[in-house]
Amino acid sequence: MDNKQAQDHRAEWVPGVVIVGAGPSGLAAAACLAARDVPATVLEMSDSLASTWRHRTYDRLTLHLPKRFCELPLLPFPEGYPAYPSKDQFVAYMESYAAAAGVVPRFGVRVEEAAFDPGAGAWTVRLASGEALLARWLVVATGENAEPRVPDFPGMQQFAGRVMHTCEYKSGEAFAGEKVLVVGCGNSGMEVSLDLCRHVAKPSLVVRNTVHVLPREMLGLSTFGIAMALLKCFPVRLVDRILLAAARLTLGDTGQLGLRRPKTGPIELKNLTGRTPVLDVGTLDHIKTGKIKVVGAVKEVTRRGVRFADGKEEQFDAIILATGYRSNVPSWLKDEEDMFTRDGIPRIPFPNGWKGRNGLYTVGFSQRGLLGASSDALNVAKDIHCQWKDTGRSTNNVLENNSSV
């Protein structure tokens, strides 16, 4: 018997579902399944739930959208929470959410490989510890933001200053008085630049492409909430025109600040590409006053700074990469190219990308944030429950009599 056969022999059947990931998506899926009495084993490679929120976010982070759009199924935020909860409040909510649903993940468990076994009619999930699990259903909940996306600029290794991704950034206090280049003009890049400003650093913000910047609120109301309400009555392109007209009145012409808008409207662009518009929380005011400098694309990094695509050079003390995250699904989920792209994103767009073949599901890949994850979790739990009623209970009885194969 070779090593693979020996591992297969030691594979342990688990009842119900295996969920990979204990962030908001994985917890939502587990809670929705628990509400339907379908058992689930949640695997998490870090030492805590909501690990990205707990360990990979900056101190000043709050939810970008009002809390009513960020609640997970079955449990609202506490009444005393502000409209835009802080990261610590969101982590506390996640802990309460898991406790209320009775979800207890297995922490420190890294999935090396998951593949469907036609002979067993189940998913074999191999762990770094050597353990192997067999389950009829597999939910991929590691999300779109599993790993930092780090660009490899020419000359990066020779830079004498600090280089970090925003997953390591906590506060601008550590950069007081320094010239800092922030690469990336999404919500994170904008907010990190603002935070640096407030700690007397001197940030420059790299804006390589076009970007939609919208006020977080209009007339005291959430811009996102206004958009959702308008979409119930009007087509996307008309809503986009309304939002852009209101944004121009509120923010002025962002193109004059070096923030050129795409030709496609913000909601239509989000639907087509997943690119999220920036919701301004004060960064634009600092760009207008010159406290935050907007610069073009980086060509190469030098020992003391950066050479830009237009040929200009500038010295910097530090570089912060606000370049986002990526999925890690291709590194461990095998033979599922028909469901996932090479980038680890479902090929079928929202709202129908949550179900694959052979009992494979995804939660948290909709490019619709927590609202999309909630929708996915409800759909997944309902679909699995229908199968569980027909086959799961009888299968579970077999597993109790033969817990390993």
C-alpha positions as CSV (number, residue, x, y, z in Angstrom):
1,M,0.0,0.0,0.0
2,D,1.5,3.3,-1.0
3,N,1.3,6.6,1.0
4,K,-1.7,7.9,-0.9
5,Q,-3.6,4.7,-0.3
6,A,-2.7,4.7,3.3
7,Q,-3.9,8.3,3.6
8,D,-7.1,7.3,1.8
9,H,-7.6,4.4,4.2
10,R,-7.3,6.8,7.2
11,A,-9.8,9.4,5.8
12,E,-12.5,10.1,8.3
13,W,-16.1,10.7,7.3
14,V,-17.6,13.7,8.9
15,P,-21.4,14.3,9.0
16,G,-22.9,17.0,6.8
17,V,-20.7,19.7,5.4
18,V,-17.1,20.8,5.5
19,I,-16.7,24.6,5.4
20,V,-13.2,26.0,4.6
21,G,-12.8,29.4,6.2
22,A,-14.1,31.0,9.5
23,G,-14.5,34.6,8.3
24,P,-17.9,36.2,7.9
25,S,-18.7,34.0,4.9
26,G,-17.9,30.7,6.6
27,L,-19.7,31.7,9.8
28,A,-22.8,32.8,7.8
29,A,-22.9,29.5,6.0
30,A,-22.4,27.5,9.2
31,A,-25.1,29.5,11.0
32,C,-27.6,29.1,8.2
33,L,-27.0,25.3,8.1
34,A,-27.2,25.0,11.9
35,A,-30.6,26.8,11.7
36,R,-31.8,23.9,9.5
37,D,-30.2,21.2,11.7
38,V,-27.5,20.4,9.1
39,P,-24.1,19.7,10.8
40,A,-21.0,21.5,9.6
41,T,-17.3,21.3,10.3
42,V,-15.6,24.7,9.9
43,L,-11.9,24.6,9.2
44,E,-9.8,27.8,9.7
45,M,-6.0,28.0,9.2
46,S,-5.6,31.0,11.6
47,D,-6.0,31.0,15.3
48,S,-9.3,32.9,15.5
49,L,-12.5,33.6,13.6
50,A,-12.7,36.7,11.4
51,S,-8.9,36.6,11.3
52,T,-8.6,39.2,8.5
53,W,-10.6,41.7,10.4
54,R,-8.8,41.0,13.6
55,H,-5.2,40.9,12.4
56,R,-4.9,42.4,8.9
57,T,-6.8,45.7,9.1
58,Y,-5.7,49.2,10.2
59,D,-6.9,50.7,13.5
60,R,-9.2,53.4,12.1
61,L,-11.1,51.0,9.9
62,T,-14.9,51.1,10.0
63,L,-17.5,49.4,7.8
64,H,-17.8,51.4,4.6
65,L,-21.5,50.8,4.4
66,P,-24.2,51.3,7.0
67,K,-24.6,48.4,9.4
68,R,-28.0,47.4,8.0
69,F,-26.3,46.4,4.7
70,C,-23.6,44.4,6.6
71,E,-25.6,42.2,8.9
72,L,-25.3,38.4,8.5
73,P,-28.4,36.2,8.3
74,L,-30.4,35.5,11.5
75,L,-28.7,38.1,13.8
76,P,-28.8,41.9,13.6
77,F,-26.1,44.1,15.0
78,P,-26.6,45.2,18.7
79,E,-28.8,48.3,18.9
80,G,-26.1,50.4,20.5
81,Y,-23.7,50.1,17.6
82,P,-23.1,53.2,15.5
83,A,-24.2,53.4,11.8
84,Y,-20.7,52.5,10.7
85,P,-19.3,50.0,13.3
86,S,-15.5,49.9,14.0
87,K,-13.4,46.8,13.2
88,D,-13.4,45.9,16.9
89,Q,-17.1,46.1,17.1
90,F,-17.5,44.0,14.0
91,V,-15.1,41.3,15.4
92,A,-17.2,41.3,18.6
93,Y,-20.3,40.9,16.5
94,M,-18.7,37.9,14.7
95,E,-17.9,36.3,18.0
96,S,-21.4,36.8,19.3
97,Y,-22.8,35.5,15.9
98,A,-20.8,32.3,16.1
99,A,-21.7,31.7,19.8
100,A,-25.4,32.3,19.1
101,A,-25.4,29.8,16.2
102,G,-23.3,27.3,18.2
103,V,-20.5,27.4,15.6
104,V,-17.2,26.2,17.0
105,P,-14.5,26.2,14.2
106,R,-11.4,24.1,14.2
107,F,-8.6,26.6,14.4
108,G,-5.0,26.2,13.2
109,V,-6.1,23.8,10.4
110,R,-4.6,24.4,7.0
111,V,-6.3,22.7,4.0
112,E,-3.6,21.4,1.6
113,E,-6.0,19.9,-1.0
114,A,-9.6,19.3,-1.6
115,A,-10.8,17.1,-4.4
116,F,-14.0,15.1,-5.3
117,D,-13.7,11.3,-5.0
118,P,-16.2,9.8,-7.5
119,G,-15.8,6.4,-5.9
120,A,-16.8,7.6,-2.4
121,G,-19.3,10.2,-3.8
122,A,-17.7,12.7,-1.4
123,W,-15.1,15.4,-1.1
124,T,-11.7,14.4,0.3
125,V,-10.2,17.3,2.3
126,R,-6.5,16.8,3.1
127,L,-5.0,18.8,5.9
128,A,-1.4,19.9,6.5
129,S,-1.4,17.7,9.6
130,G,-1.8,14.6,7.4
131,E,-5.4,14.1,8.5
132,A,-8.0,13.6,5.7
133,L,-11.7,14.2,6.0
134,L,-14.5,13.0,3.8
135,A,-17.8,14.9,3.4
136,R,-20.7,14.8,1.1
137,W,-20.7,18.6,0.7
138,L,-17.9,21.2,0.6
139,V,-18.4,25.0,1.0
140,V,-15.5,27.2,-0.1
141,A,-15.6,30.3,2.2
142,T,-12.1,31.5,2.1
143,G,-13.3,34.5,0.1
144,E,-11.9,36.9,-2.4
145,N,-9.4,38.5,0.1
146,A,-7.5,35.4,1.3
147,E,-3.9,36.6,0.4
148,P,-2.3,40.0,0.0
149,R,-1.7,41.1,-3.6
150,V,1.9,42.3,-3.7
151,P,3.2,43.9,-6.9
152,D,6.9,43.3,-7.8
153,F,8.2,46.6,-9.0
154,P,11.6,46.7,-10.5
155,G,14.2,47.6,-7.9
156,M,11.9,47.0,-4.9
157,Q,14.6,44.9,-3.2
158,Q,17.1,47.8,-3.2
159,F,14.8,50.3,-1.5
160,A,16.4,51.5,1.8
161,G,13.1,52.4,3.5
162,R,10.2,50.4,4.8
163,V,7.9,48.5,2.5
164,M,4.6,47.0,3.7
165,H,1.2,45.9,2.5
166,T,-1.8,47.4,4.2
167,C,-2.4,44.1,5.9
168,E,0.5,45.0,8.1
169,Y,-0.4,48.7,8.5
170,K,-2.0,49.7,11.8
171,S,-1.6,53.5,12.3
172,G,0.1,56.5,10.8
173,E,1.7,57.2,14.2
174,A,4.7,55.1,13.1
175,F,5.3,57.3,10.1
176,A,5.0,60.8,11.7
177,G,7.1,63.3,9.7
178,E,8.0,60.8,7.0
179,K,7.3,61.0,3.2
180,V,5.2,58.0,2.4
181,L,4.2,56.6,-1.0
182,V,0.8,54.9,-0.9
183,V,0.3,52.6,-3.9
184,G,-3.3,52.1,-4.7
185,C,-6.3,54.4,-4.7
186,G,-9.1,52.1,-3.5
187,N,-10.9,52.6,-0.2
188,S,-7.9,51.3,1.7
189,G,-5.4,53.5,-0.1
190,M,-7.6,56.6,0.4
191,E,-8.1,55.9,4.1
192,V,-4.5,55.0,4.8
193,S,-3.5,58.3,3.2
194,L,-5.9,60.2,5.4
195,D,-4.7,58.4,8.5
196,L,-1.1,59.3,7.6
197,C,-2.1,62.9,7.2
198,R,-3.7,63.0,10.6
199,H,-0.4,61.7,12.1
200,V,1.6,64.5,10.4
201,A,3.1,62.2,7.7
202,K,3.4,63.4,4.1
203,P,1.6,60.9,1.9
204,S,1.7,60.7,-1.9
205,L,-1.1,58.6,-3.5
206,V,-0.4,56.6,-6.6
207,V,-3.4,56.8,-9.0
208,R,-2.7,54.7,-12.0
209,N,-6.2,54.1,-13.4
210,T,-9.5,55.9,-13.4
211,V,-11.6,55.7,-10.3
212,H,-15.0,56.6,-9.1
213,V,-15.1,58.6,-5.8
214,L,-18.5,59.1,-4.2
215,P,-19.4,60.8,-0.9
216,R,-20.2,58.2,1.8
217,E,-23.3,60.2,2.5
218,M,-25.6,62.6,0.7
219,L,-27.9,64.9,2.7
220,G,-27.2,62.8,5.7
221,L,-28.2,59.6,4.0
222,S,-26.0,56.7,2.9
223,T,-25.0,57.0,-0.8
224,F,-25.2,53.2,-1.0
225,G,-28.6,53.2,0.6
226,I,-29.8,55.8,-1.8
227,A,-28.5,53.8,-4.8
228,M,-30.2,50.6,-3.5
229,A,-33.5,52.5,-3.2
230,L,-33.3,54.0,-6.7
231,L,-32.4,50.7,-8.3
232,K,-35.8,49.4,-7.2
233,C,-37.5,52.0,-9.6
234,F,-34.9,52.9,-12.2
235,P,-32.4,51.2,-14.5
236,V,-28.7,51.1,-13.5
237,R,-27.5,53.7,-16.0
238,L,-30.0,56.2,-14.9
239,V,-29.1,55.6,-11.2
240,D,-25.5,56.1,-12.1
241,R,-26.2,59.4,-13.8
242,I,-28.1,60.6,-10.7
243,L,-25.2,59.5,-8.4
244,L,-22.6,61.1,-10.5
245,A,-24.5,64.4,-10.7
246,A,-24.9,64.5,-6.9
247,A,-21.3,63.5,-6.4
248,R,-20.2,66.4,-8.7
249,L,-22.3,68.9,-6.6
250,T,-20.9,67.5,-3.4
251,L,-17.2,66.8,-4.3
252,G,-16.6,68.9,-7.3
253,D,-14.7,67.8,-10.4
254,T,-12.4,65.0,-9.1
255,G,-10.7,64.9,-12.5
256,Q,-9.0,68.2,-11.7
257,L,-7.4,66.5,-8.6
258,G,-5.9,63.7,-10.7
259,L,-8.8,61.3,-10.0
260,R,-10.3,60.8,-13.5
261,R,-13.6,58.9,-13.6
262,P,-14.2,55.9,-15.8
263,K,-16.6,56.3,-18.7
264,T,-18.8,53.5,-17.2
265,G,-20.9,54.5,-14.2
266,P,-20.0,53.3,-10.7
267,I,-22.8,50.7,-10.3
268,E,-22.6,49.4,-13.8
269,L,-18.8,49.1,-13.4
270,K,-19.1,47.3,-10.2
271,N,-21.5,44.8,-11.8
272,L,-19.3,44.3,-14.8
273,T,-15.8,44.1,-13.1
274,G,-16.3,44.0,-9.4
275,R,-14.4,47.3,-9.0
276,T,-15.9,49.1,-6.0
277,P,-16.2,52.9,-6.0
278,V,-14.4,54.8,-3.3
279,L,-16.6,56.2,-0.6
280,D,-14.9,59.4,0.6
281,V,-14.6,60.0,4.3
282,G,-12.4,63.1,4.2
283,T,-9.5,62.2,1.9
284,L,-10.5,64.5,-0.9
285,D,-10.4,67.6,1.3
286,H,-6.7,66.8,2.1
287,I,-6.0,66.2,-1.6
288,K,-7.6,69.6,-2.4
289,T,-5.4,71.4,0.2
290,G,-2.2,69.6,-1.0
291,K,-1.7,67.6,2.2
292,I,-2.1,64.5,0.1
293,K,-0.3,64.6,-3.2
294,V,-1.6,62.6,-6.2
295,V,1.1,61.0,-8.4
296,G,1.1,58.7,-11.4
297,A,2.1,55.1,-12.0
298,V,5.4,53.7,-10.6
299,K,8.0,52.7,-13.2
300,E,10.6,51.5,-10.8
301,V,11.8,51.7,-7.2
302,T,15.2,53.2,-6.5
303,R,17.3,53.0,-3.3
304,R,16.0,56.3,-2.0
305,G,12.6,56.5,-3.6
306,V,10.7,56.0,-6.8
307,R,10.9,56.8,-10.5
308,F,7.5,57.4,-12.0
309,A,6.2,56.5,-15.5
310,D,6.5,60.1,-16.6
311,G,10.2,60.1,-15.8
312,K,10.1,62.1,-12.6
313,E,11.9,60.9,-9.5
314,E,11.0,61.5,-5.8
315,Q,12.5,60.3,-2.5
316,F,10.4,58.5,0.1
317,D,10.9,57.1,3.5
318,A,8.4,54.3,3.2
319,I,6.1,52.6,0.7
320,I,2.7,51.2,1.6
321,L,1.1,48.8,-0.8
322,A,-2.7,49.3,-0.8
323,T,-2.9,46.9,-3.7
324,G,-5.7,44.6,-2.4
325,Y,-6.0,40.9,-2.0
326,R,-6.7,37.8,-4.0
327,S,-8.3,34.4,-3.7
328,N,-6.2,31.4,-2.7
329,V,-8.6,28.8,-4.0
330,P,-6.5,27.6,-7.0
331,S,-3.7,26.6,-4.6
332,W,-5.8,23.9,-2.8
333,L,-9.1,23.2,-4.7
334,K,-8.4,20.7,-7.4
335,D,-10.0,20.0,-10.8
336,E,-12.6,22.7,-10.6
337,E,-11.7,24.9,-13.5
338,D,-15.2,24.8,-14.8
339,M,-16.4,26.6,-11.7
340,F,-13.5,28.9,-10.8
341,T,-11.3,31.1,-13.0
342,R,-7.5,31.0,-12.7
343,D,-7.8,33.9,-10.2
344,G,-10.0,31.8,-8.0
345,I,-13.3,33.6,-8.7
346,P,-16.5,31.8,-9.7
347,R,-17.1,31.9,-13.5
348,I,-20.8,32.4,-13.1
349,P,-21.5,35.9,-11.8
350,F,-23.7,36.9,-8.9
351,P,-26.4,35.9,-8.0
352,N,-25.9,32.4,-9.4
353,G,-22.2,31.6,-8.7
354,W,-22.8,29.9,-5.3
355,K,-23.4,26.4,-6.6
356,G,-21.1,24.0,-8.4
357,R,-21.2,20.3,-9.2
358,N,-20.8,17.2,-6.9
359,G,-21.9,19.1,-3.7
360,L,-19.5,22.0,-4.1
361,Y,-20.6,25.5,-3.0
362,T,-19.1,28.9,-2.5
363,V,-19.9,31.8,-0.1
364,G,-18.2,35.2,-0.2
365,F,-17.1,35.3,-3.8
366,S,-20.0,37.4,-5.2
367,Q,-18.0,40.7,-5.3
368,R,-20.9,42.1,-3.3
369,G,-19.4,42.3,0.1
370,L,-21.2,41.1,3.2
371,L,-24.6,41.6,1.6
372,G,-23.6,39.1,-1.2
373,A,-22.1,36.7,1.3
374,S,-25.4,36.7,3.3
375,S,-27.4,35.9,0.1
376,D,-25.0,33.1,-0.8
377,A,-25.2,31.6,2.7
378,L,-28.9,31.5,2.7
379,N,-29.0,29.9,-0.8
380,V,-26.4,27.3,0.1
381,A,-28.1,26.2,3.3
382,K,-31.5,25.9,1.7
383,D,-30.0,23.8,-1.2
384,I,-28.0,21.5,1.1
385,H,-30.9,21.1,3.5
386,C,-33.1,19.8,0.7
387,Q,-30.6,17.1,-0.1
388,W,-29.9,16.4,3.6
389,K,-33.5,15.6,4.2
390,D,-33.5,13.0,1.5
391,T,-30.0,11.5,1.9
392,G,-28.1,13.1,4.7
393,R,-29.7,11.4,7.6
394,S,-29.4,8.0,6.2
395,T,-25.8,8.7,5.3
396,N,-25.1,10.0,8.8
397,N,-26.3,6.7,10.3
398,V,-23.8,4.9,8.1
399,L,-21.0,7.2,9.2
400,E,-21.8,6.6,12.9
401,N,-21.3,2.9,12.2
402,N,-18.2,3.3,10.1
403,S,-16.4,6.6,11.0
404,S,-13.3,6.0,8.9
405,V,-12.5,4.4,5.7
